[in-house]
Amino acid sequence: MRRARAAAAAALALALSGCASLRWEIQKALREEGLRNLAFPEAVFEEYACANAKLPLLQVEHSELIPPRLRSGSDFTHRLVYAMCPERPTGVVPGELVIRILHKGRAIHVERESPYELRPGRWQVDTFVVLPRDAEPGVYAYELSFRSAPLRFLRRDSFLVLAR
């Protein structure tokens, strides 16, 4: 189903090249929700010189929302890419992952996942989010935070809900 959507989006892109919103739709269509390994722990260990670092070591390498502008009732994707060197080979770091959607300085949606495990190596996490049909126009933020005893991070990406 996803491949058919991607092929249709690519064909449409050729017909209507130059449209920025179409570019976002194509990128979104090519994503699949879930977790994907991008590099094994040994490669990340060498790249980040983890032998000389305080472990565990976490590096959030990338965080983005696609599309950054959308209408209420539509969906967007969030992509997070992180690299982690554990204290011990194949070790994971359990903690709590909290996702918030903020508008006008308030959390209008909160999800918690506990335990959530950060895995060794480099990982890409793609999530799909559907906005309610009654979402007000304005600037929003998608906030992702992770907390555990040895590691924590907070990433916030803004997006714009356009008037219908």
TORPA-4810 file (N, C-alpha, C, O; in nm, 3 decimals):
<nodes>
NODE_1_0.083_-0.119_0.000_0.000_0.000_0.000_0.087_0.126_0.000_0.063_0.219_-0.076_M
NODE_2_0.190_0.126_0.087_0.278_0.241_0.096_0.354_0.265_-0.034_0.373_0.379_-0.076_R
NODE_3_0.398_0.156_-0.096_0.473_0.169_-0.222_0.384_0.225_-0.332_0.428_0.305_-0.415_R
NODE_4_0.258_0.182_-0.333_0.164_0.234_-0.433_0.142_0.383_-0.412_0.137_0.460_-0.508_A
NODE_5_0.128_0.424_-0.284_0.114_0.566_-0.253_0.236_0.644_-0.298_0.224_0.753_-0.354_R
NODE_6_0.355_0.586_-0.273_0.479_0.654_-0.310_0.490_0.668_-0.462_0.531_0.773_-0.511_A
NODE_7_0.453_0.563_-0.535_0.459_0.569_-0.681_0.361_0.673_-0.735_0.394_0.749_-0.827_A
NODE_8_0.241_0.676_-0.679_0.142_0.775_-0.721_0.190_0.916_-0.691_0.172_1.007_-0.772_A
NODE_9_0.250_0.934_-0.574_0.302_1.065_-0.536_0.415_1.108_-0.629_0.423_1.225_-0.666_A
NODE_10_0.501_1.015_-0.667_0.613_1.047_-0.757_0.561_1.087_-0.894_0.611_1.181_-0.955_A
NODE_11_0.460_1.016_-0.944_0.402_1.049_-1.074_0.338_1.187_-1.071_0.352_1.266_-1.165_A
NODE_12_0.269_1.216_-0.963_0.208_1.347_-0.947_0.315_1.456_-0.938_0.296_1.566_-0.990_L
NODE_13_0.426_1.424_-0.873_0.535_1.521_-0.861_0.590_1.559_-0.997_0.621_1.675_-1.022_A
NODE_14_0.603_1.461_-1.084_0.654_1.491_-1.218_0.557_1.582_-1.292_0.599_1.671_-1.367_L
NODE_15_0.429_1.560_-1.272_0.328_1.641_-1.341_0.322_1.783_-1.286_0.293_1.877_-1.359_A
NODE_16_0.348_1.797_-1.159_0.335_1.929_-1.094_0.465_1.972_-1.027_0.462_2.025_-0.916_L
NODE_17_0.578_1.952_-1.092_0.707_1.982_-1.030_0.714_2.128_-0.987_0.659_2.218_-1.051_S
NODE_18_0.786_2.149_-0.875_0.805_2.284_-0.824_0.716_2.319_-0.708_0.738_2.422_-0.644_G
NODE_19_0.617_2.241_-0.677_0.525_2.271_-0.567_0.584_2.220_-0.435_0.608_2.100_-0.420_C
NODE_20_0.608_2.310_-0.341_0.671_2.273_-0.214_0.586_2.176_-0.134_0.640_2.081_-0.077_A
NODE_21_0.455_2.197_-0.128_0.372_2.106_-0.048_0.372_1.966_-0.106_0.360_1.868_-0.032_S
NODE_22_0.385_1.955_-0.236_0.392_1.824_-0.299_0.520_1.751_-0.259_0.519_1.629_-0.239_L
NODE_23_0.628_1.826_-0.247_0.755_1.766_-0.203_0.739_1.703_-0.066_0.788_1.593_-0.042_R
NODE_24_0.669_1.773_0.024_0.648_1.719_0.160_0.564_1.593_0.154_0.592_1.497_0.226_W
NODE_25_0.461_1.592_0.071_0.374_1.475_0.059_0.450_1.353_0.008_0.427_1.241_0.052_E
NODE_26_0.540_1.376_-0.086_0.621_1.265_-0.140_0.712_1.211_-0.030_0.720_1.090_-0.012_I
NODE_27_0.780_1.300_0.042_0.869_1.255_0.150_0.790_1.178_0.255_0.836_1.075_0.304_Q
NODE_28_0.672_1.227_0.290_0.589_1.161_0.390_0.546_1.023_0.341_0.546_0.927_0.418_K
NODE_29_0.510_1.012_0.213_0.464_0.885_0.156_0.574_0.778_0.155_0.545_0.659_0.159_A
NODE_30_0.699_0.821_0.151_0.810_0.727_0.148_0.849_0.675_0.286_0.934_0.586_0.297_L
NODE_31_0.790_0.729_0.390_0.825_0.686_0.526_0.733_0.574_0.573_0.615_0.566_0.536_R
NODE_32_0.789_0.489_0.656_0.713_0.383_0.721_0.729_0.399_0.871_0.840_0.418_0.921_E
NODE_33_0.619_0.390_0.942_0.623_0.406_1.087_0.702_0.292_1.150_0.691_0.177_1.110_E
NODE_34_0.783_0.328_1.249_0.855_0.225_1.322_1.001_0.258_1.343_1.046_0.370_1.320_G
NODE_35_1.074_0.157_1.387_1.214_0.167_1.427_1.300_0.095_1.323_1.266_-0.015_1.280_L
NODE_36_1.411_0.158_1.284_1.499_0.099_1.182_1.644_0.120_1.223_1.684_0.231_1.256_R
NODE_37_1.723_0.013_1.219_1.866_0.022_1.252_1.942_0.079_1.133_1.927_0.031_1.020_N
NODE_38_2.024_0.183_1.158_2.105_0.245_1.053_2.252_0.211_1.065_2.325_0.218_0.966_L
NODE_39_2.298_0.173_1.186_2.439_0.136_1.205_2.452_0.050_1.330_2.383_0.071_1.430_A
NODE_40_2.542_-0.045_1.323_2.567_-0.133_1.436_2.646_-0.060_1.545_2.711_0.041_1.518_F
NODE_41_2.641_-0.112_1.667_2.709_-0.046_1.779_2.859_-0.023_1.756_2.912_0.080_1.798_P
NODE_42_2.927_-0.117_1.690_3.072_-0.102_1.669_3.104_0.022_1.585_3.200_0.093_1.613_E
NODE_43_3.023_0.048_1.483_3.046_0.165_1.397_3.025_0.294_1.476_3.104_0.388_1.463_A
NODE_44_2.919_0.299_1.556_2.890_0.418_1.636_2.997_0.435_1.744_3.040_0.547_1.771_V
NODE_45_3.041_0.325_1.805_3.144_0.328_1.908_3.272_0.392_1.854_3.335_0.473_1.922_F
NODE_46_3.308_0.355_1.730_3.428_0.411_1.668_3.407_0.557_1.626_3.492_0.642_1.651_E
NODE_47_3.293_0.585_1.564_3.264_0.721_1.515_3.265_0.824_1.627_3.317_0.935_1.609_E
NODE_48_3.209_0.789_1.742_3.199_0.884_1.854_3.311_0.865_1.957_3.305_0.924_2.065_Y
NODE_49_3.411_0.785_1.926_3.524_0.760_2.016_3.473_0.724_2.156_3.517_0.781_2.256_A
NODE_50_3.383_0.631_2.160_3.319_0.594_2.287_3.415_0.529_2.386_3.388_0.527_2.506_C
NODE_51_3.527_0.476_2.337_3.627_0.418_2.428_3.683_0.524_2.522_3.729_0.492_2.632_A
NODE_52_3.678_0.652_2.481_3.731_0.763_2.561_3.622_0.850_2.621_3.650_0.958_2.673_N
NODE_53_3.497_0.805_2.614_3.384_0.887_2.659_3.321_0.827_2.784_3.337_0.708_2.813_A
NODE_54_3.248_0.911_2.856_3.168_0.863_2.968_3.046_0.792_2.910_2.972_0.849_2.830_K
NODE_55_3.026_0.667_2.949_2.918_0.587_2.895_2.805_0.570_2.997_2.832_0.570_3.117_L
NODE_56_2.682_0.556_2.952_2.641_0.553_2.812_2.647_0.693_2.750_2.634_0.794_2.819_P
NODE_57_2.667_0.696_2.619_2.674_0.820_2.543_2.557_0.822_2.445_2.533_0.723_2.376_L
NODE_58_2.486_0.932_2.440_2.373_0.947_2.348_2.393_1.072_2.265_2.427_1.178_2.317_L
NODE_59_2.371_1.059_2.135_2.375_1.173_2.045_2.248_1.173_1.961_2.226_1.081_1.882_Q
NODE_60_2.164_1.276_1.979_2.047_1.292_1.891_2.100_1.360_1.766_2.140_1.477_1.770_V
NODE_61_2.099_1.288_1.655_2.160_1.338_1.533_2.063_1.414_1.443_2.105_1.501_1.367_E
NODE_62_1.936_1.382_1.453_1.841_1.444_1.361_1.700_1.435_1.419_1.662_1.334_1.477_H
NODE_63_1.624_1.543_1.402_1.484_1.545_1.442_1.412_1.638_1.344_1.452_1.753_1.327_S
NODE_64_1.305_1.587_1.280_1.233_1.671_1.185_1.087_1.630_1.173_1.050_1.515_1.197_E
NODE_65_1.006_1.727_1.136_0.864_1.705_1.109_0.840_1.727_0.960_0.894_1.821_0.901_L
NODE_66_0.759_1.641_0.899_0.721_1.657_0.759_0.571_1.633_0.748_0.523_1.528_0.791_I
NODE_67_0.498_1.725_0.691_0.536_1.859_0.646_0.536_1.957_0.764_0.471_1.931_0.865_P
NODE_68_0.607_2.067_0.752_0.611_2.165_0.860_0.487_2.256_0.861_0.461_2.324_0.961_P
NODE_69_0.412_2.258_0.752_0.288_2.336_0.742_0.177_2.241_0.699_0.192_2.168_0.601_R
NODE_70_0.066_2.241_0.773_-0.044_2.151_0.738_-0.176_2.207_0.786_-0.181_2.307_0.858_L
NODE_71_-0.283_2.143_0.746_-0.419_2.184_0.785_-0.470_2.091_0.894_-0.425_1.977_0.906_R
NODE_72_-0.564_2.140_0.974_-0.622_2.057_1.079_-0.684_1.933_1.015_-0.736_1.939_0.903_S
NODE_73_-0.677_1.822_1.086_-0.730_1.697_1.035_-0.634_1.619_0.948_-0.661_1.504_0.914_G
NODE_74_-0.521_1.678_0.911_-0.423_1.607_0.830_-0.314_1.548_0.921_-0.317_1.567_1.042_S
NODE_75_-0.219_1.477_0.861_-0.117_1.411_0.942_0.023_1.460_0.904_0.045_1.516_0.797_D
NODE_76_0.116_1.435_0.997_0.256_1.464_0.972_0.337_1.349_1.029_0.287_1.266_1.104_F
NODE_77_0.464_1.346_0.991_0.554_1.245_1.046_0.664_1.315_1.125_0.705_1.426_1.094_T
NODE_78_0.709_1.246_1.228_0.826_1.291_1.302_0.934_1.185_1.285_0.909_1.066_1.304_H
NODE_79_1.053_1.229_1.249_1.168_1.138_1.237_1.274_1.180_1.337_1.314_1.296_1.343_R
NODE_80_1.318_1.083_1.416_1.427_1.101_1.512_1.536_1.002_1.475_1.508_0.884_1.454_L
NODE_81_1.660_1.050_1.468_1.774_0.962_1.448_1.868_0.985_1.565_1.908_1.098_1.594_V
NODE_82_1.902_0.875_1.633_1.995_0.887_1.746_2.102_0.780_1.738_2.084_0.675_1.675_Y
NODE_83_2.216_0.809_1.802_2.325_0.713_1.814_2.353_0.696_1.963_2.353_0.793_2.039_A
NODE_84_2.376_0.570_2.004_2.397_0.543_2.146_2.507_0.439_2.164_2.506_0.333_2.101_M
NODE_85_2.601_0.472_2.252_2.703_0.377_2.295_2.666_0.336_2.438_2.662_0.422_2.526_C
NODE_86_2.641_0.209_2.462_2.604_0.163_2.596_2.727_0.143_2.685_2.841_0.148_2.638_P
NODE_87_2.701_0.120_2.812_2.811_0.089_2.904_2.872_-0.047_2.874_2.993_-0.066_2.883_E
NODE_88_2.786_-0.143_2.837_2.830_-0.279_2.806_2.781_-0.316_2.666_2.676_-0.268_2.623_R
NODE_89_2.855_-0.399_2.594_2.812_-0.439_2.461_2.668_-0.491_2.462_2.630_-0.570_2.549_P
NODE_90_2.591_-0.448_2.367_2.449_-0.482_2.345_2.357_-0.430_2.456_2.240_-0.466_2.460_T
NODE_91_2.409_-0.346_2.546_2.326_-0.291_2.653_2.224_-0.191_2.600_2.248_-0.123_2.500_G
NODE_92_2.111_-0.182_2.668_2.009_-0.082_2.636_1.995_0.012_2.754_2.041_-0.019_2.864_V
NODE_93_1.932_0.127_2.732_1.905_0.222_2.839_1.754_0.238_2.851_1.693_0.305_2.768_V
NODE_94_1.692_0.179_2.954_1.548_0.195_2.971_1.516_0.329_3.037_1.593_0.380_3.117_P
NODE_95_1.401_0.384_3.000_1.358_0.510_3.059_1.216_0.539_3.018_1.144_0.451_2.972_G
NODE_96_1.176_0.665_3.035_1.041_0.708_2.998_1.050_0.805_2.880_1.126_0.902_2.884_E
NODE_97_0.972_0.776_2.776_0.962_0.863_2.660_0.829_0.936_2.670_0.724_0.874_2.688_L
NODE_98_0.833_1.069_2.658_0.711_1.150_2.665_0.703_1.233_2.538_0.798_1.300_2.499_V
NODE_99_0.585_1.227_2.476_0.558_1.307_2.356_0.450_1.407_2.392_0.345_1.371_2.446_I
NODE_100_0.476_1.534_2.362_0.378_1.640_2.388_0.357_1.720_2.261_0.450_1.744_2.184_R
NODE_101_0.233_1.762_2.240_0.204_1.861_2.137_0.163_1.986_2.212_0.068_1.984_2.291_I
NODE_102_0.234_2.095_2.186_0.212_2.221_2.256_0.150_2.324_2.162_0.183_2.331_2.044_L
NODE_103_0.057_2.403_2.217_-0.004_2.514_2.143_-0.034_2.625_2.243_-0.092_2.600_2.348_H
NODE_104_0.005_2.745_2.208_-0.014_2.862_2.295_0.046_2.838_2.434_-0.010_2.881_2.535_K
NODE_105_0.160_2.770_2.436_0.232_2.748_2.561_0.179_2.636_2.648_0.230_2.614_2.758_G
NODE_106_0.075_2.564_2.602_0.017_2.456_2.684_0.027_2.323_2.611_0.026_2.317_2.488_R
NODE_107_0.037_2.217_2.689_0.034_2.083_2.631_-0.111_2.048_2.601_-0.195_2.044_2.690_A
NODE_108_-0.140_2.024_2.472_-0.277_1.987_2.435_-0.289_1.836_2.411_-0.399_1.784_2.396_I
NODE_109_-0.175_1.768_2.408_-0.175_1.623_2.392_-0.047_1.570_2.457_0.061_1.625_2.435_H
NODE_110_-0.060_1.463_2.537_0.056_1.403_2.602_0.044_1.251_2.590_-0.061_1.193_2.617_V
NODE_111_0.154_1.187_2.551_0.164_1.040_2.548_0.289_1.001_2.622_0.393_1.065_2.610_E
NODE_112_0.278_0.893_2.700_0.393_0.841_2.773_0.416_0.696_2.736_0.321_0.618_2.722_R
NODE_113_0.543_0.660_2.719_0.578_0.521_2.695_0.688_0.484_2.794_0.799_0.536_2.788_E
NODE_114_0.653_0.392_2.884_0.750_0.351_2.985_0.727_0.204_3.016_0.614_0.167_3.047_S
NODE_115_0.826_0.121_3.010_0.964_0.158_2.975_0.982_0.171_2.824_0.918_0.101_2.745_P
NODE_116_1.070_0.262_2.786_1.112_0.278_2.648_1.262_0.255_2.649_1.332_0.307_2.735_Y
NODE_117_1.312_0.177_2.554_1.454_0.144_2.553_1.528_0.213_2.439_1.488_0.203_2.323_E
NODE_118_1.635_0.284_2.474_1.729_0.333_2.373_1.824_0.217_2.346_1.878_0.157_2.438_L
NODE_119_1.845_0.187_2.219_1.923_0.071_2.178_2.063_0.113_2.133_2.084_0.226_2.091_R
NODE_120_2.158_0.021_2.142_2.295_0.054_2.099_2.305_0.061_1.947_2.241_-0.016_1.876_P
NODE_121_2.386_0.153_1.899_2.403_0.174_1.756_2.332_0.301_1.713_2.308_0.390_1.794_G
NODE_122_2.299_0.309_1.583_2.226_0.425_1.528_2.087_0.377_1.486_2.073_0.278_1.415_R
NODE_123_1.984_0.451_1.532_1.846_0.412_1.507_1.766_0.529_1.452_1.785_0.644_1.491_W
NODE_124_1.676_0.496_1.362_1.581_0.593_1.305_1.443_0.553_1.354_1.401_0.438_1.339_Q
NODE_125_1.371_0.649_1.413_1.237_0.623_1.464_1.140_0.717_1.391_1.151_0.839_1.402_V
NODE_126_1.046_0.658_1.316_0.946_0.735_1.243_0.811_0.716_1.309_0.769_0.603_1.335_D
NODE_127_0.743_0.827_1.335_0.611_0.826_1.399_0.516_0.909_1.314_0.554_1.014_1.261_T
NODE_128_0.392_0.863_1.302_0.288_0.937_1.230_0.191_0.996_1.331_0.152_0.928_1.426_F
NODE_129_0.152_1.121_1.311_0.063_1.192_1.403_-0.050_1.254_1.321_-0.026_1.317_1.218_V
NODE_130_-0.174_1.234_1.366_-0.291_1.293_1.299_-0.342_1.406_1.387_-0.368_1.388_1.506_V
NODE_131_-0.357_1.524_1.327_-0.411_1.638_1.400_-0.564_1.630_1.403_-0.625_1.586_1.306_L
NODE_132_-0.625_1.671_1.512_-0.771_1.673_1.516_-0.826_1.771_1.412_-0.761_1.870_1.377_P
NODE_133_-0.947_1.743_1.363_-1.011_1.830_1.263_-1.039_1.969_1.318_-1.051_2.065_1.242_R
NODE_134_-1.050_1.980_1.450_-1.081_2.110_1.510_-0.956_2.182_1.561_-0.968_2.278_1.638_D
NODE_135_-0.836_2.139_1.521_-0.713_2.207_1.564_-0.714_2.351_1.514_-0.737_2.377_1.396_A
NODE_136_-0.688_2.443_1.605_-0.686_2.585_1.569_-0.565_2.618_1.481_-0.460_2.555_1.496_E
NODE_137_-0.579_2.714_1.392_-0.461_2.760_1.318_-0.360_2.821_1.415_-0.398_2.878_1.517_P
NODE_138_-0.234_2.810_1.382_-0.130_2.871_1.464_-0.004_2.786_1.470_0.008_2.684_1.403_G
NODE_139_0.091_2.832_1.551_0.218_2.764_1.568_0.205_2.661_1.680_0.153_2.690_1.787_V
NODE_140_0.254_2.542_1.653_0.254_2.431_1.748_0.396_2.381_1.764_0.485_2.415_1.685_Y
NODE_141_0.417_2.300_1.866_0.546_2.233_1.883_0.521_2.086_1.913_0.429_2.050_1.985_A
NODE_142_0.606_2.003_1.855_0.608_1.860_1.884_0.730_1.838_1.971_0.843_1.860_1.927_Y
NODE_143_0.708_1.796_2.094_0.816_1.783_2.192_0.835_1.637_2.228_0.739_1.566_2.258_E
NODE_144_0.958_1.592_2.224_0.994_1.455_2.255_1.099_1.460_2.364_1.204_1.523_2.348_L
NODE_145_1.071_1.393_2.478_1.170_1.391_2.585_1.189_1.247_2.633_1.096_1.167_2.633_S
NODE_146_1.312_1.219_2.673_1.348_1.088_2.728_1.420_1.112_2.858_1.507_1.198_2.868_F
NODE_147_1.382_1.033_2.960_1.447_1.045_3.091_1.479_0.908_3.146_1.394_0.818_3.148_R
NODE_148_1.602_0.894_3.191_1.646_0.776_3.264_1.755_0.823_3.360_1.796_0.938_3.355_S
NODE_149_1.801_0.734_3.445_1.906_0.774_3.540_2.032_0.823_3.468_2.084_0.929_3.503_A
NODE_150_2.083_0.748_3.368_2.208_0.795_3.307_2.193_0.890_3.189_2.287_0.963_3.156_P
NODE_151_2.075_0.892_3.124_2.061_0.972_3.001_1.929_1.048_2.999_1.829_1.006_3.058_L
NODE_152_1.932_1.162_2.930_1.809_1.237_2.904_1.829_1.326_2.783_1.940_1.370_2.753_R
NODE_153_1.717_1.353_2.715_1.721_1.449_2.606_1.584_1.510_2.589_1.483_1.455_2.632_F
NODE_154_1.582_1.626_2.525_1.459_1.698_2.492_1.478_1.756_2.353_1.575_1.827_2.327_L
NODE_155_1.385_1.725_2.263_1.387_1.783_2.129_1.251_1.845_2.105_1.148_1.787_2.140_R
NODE_156_1.250_1.963_2.045_1.125_2.033_2.015_1.133_2.086_1.873_1.227_2.156_1.837_R
NODE_157_1.033_2.050_1.792_1.025_2.096_1.654_0.891_2.166_1.634_0.787_2.115_1.676_D
NODE_158_0.893_2.283_1.571_0.771_2.360_1.549_0.706_2.322_1.416_0.772_2.279_1.322_S
NODE_159_0.573_2.340_1.413_0.499_2.325_1.289_0.384_2.424_1.289_0.348_2.477_1.394_F
NODE_160_0.328_2.448_1.172_0.224_2.550_1.156_0.097_2.484_1.105_0.099_2.412_1.004_L
NODE_161_-0.013_2.509_1.175_-0.145_2.465_1.128_-0.207_2.584_1.059_-0.227_2.689_1.119_V
NODE_162_-0.239_2.565_0.932_-0.296_2.671_0.849_-0.448_2.676_0.863_-0.512_2.576_0.897_L
NODE_163_-0.505_2.792_0.839_-0.651_2.806_0.842_-0.710_2.726_0.727_-0.651_2.717_0.619_A
NODE_164_-0.826_2.668_0.749_-0.893_2.585_0.645_-0.940_2.669_0.531_-0.997_2.617_0.436_R
</nodes>
